[in-house]
Amino acid sequence: MRALLIAALLLLGACSGGLGPGQAAQNLLPGVVESVAQLEPDSAPEPDPQRDQDDLAAPSGTELVVRLDDGRTVMLTYSGPRRFEAGQRVRVHLDERSAFVM
């Protein structure tokens, strides 16, 4: 029982070691989508007999150019189901390793 409690406390400590609420909010920058372009897939994937035919679509994405309120411009690729359009207000999470739109 003691080992389980210690393991739980270590896991909790490891999970809370990231950005605090204040730091995470500082990385959310407001901006406006300037342009949206659909990216064409490079090539269709090779057929795999273990996958359904519906899964054979080549992955694609949307290239977004976002002008942040501080004047910087961010270009990123979005591959989720959400649709964007020019002029739309968004928030961009930006740090030294990544950028993604919210």
C-alpha positions, 0 to 999 in steps of 0.5 A: 500500500505504501509503494502505491501511495509513493508511486501515485505521488511521484506521478502527480508530481511529474504531471504538474511539472509543466507550465503553470496556468500563468505561463500557459496563458501568456503563450496564447496570443490573439490574432487574425487569420490572413489567408487560408490555403488547402495543401495538396497531399504529396502522394497517395499512401500505399495500399495496405490489405489490413486497412479499410478502403476508406482509410486510403485517402492521403493526408492533407492539411490547411496552411494558415497565415495568422497576423498576431496582434503584436505585429508578428506573422505566424504560418502553420499547418492545421490538419484537424476538422475545424475550418478557418477563413480569412478575417477570423479571430483566433488564438495561437499557442506559440513557444520555442518548439511549436505553434498551434491555433485555438 
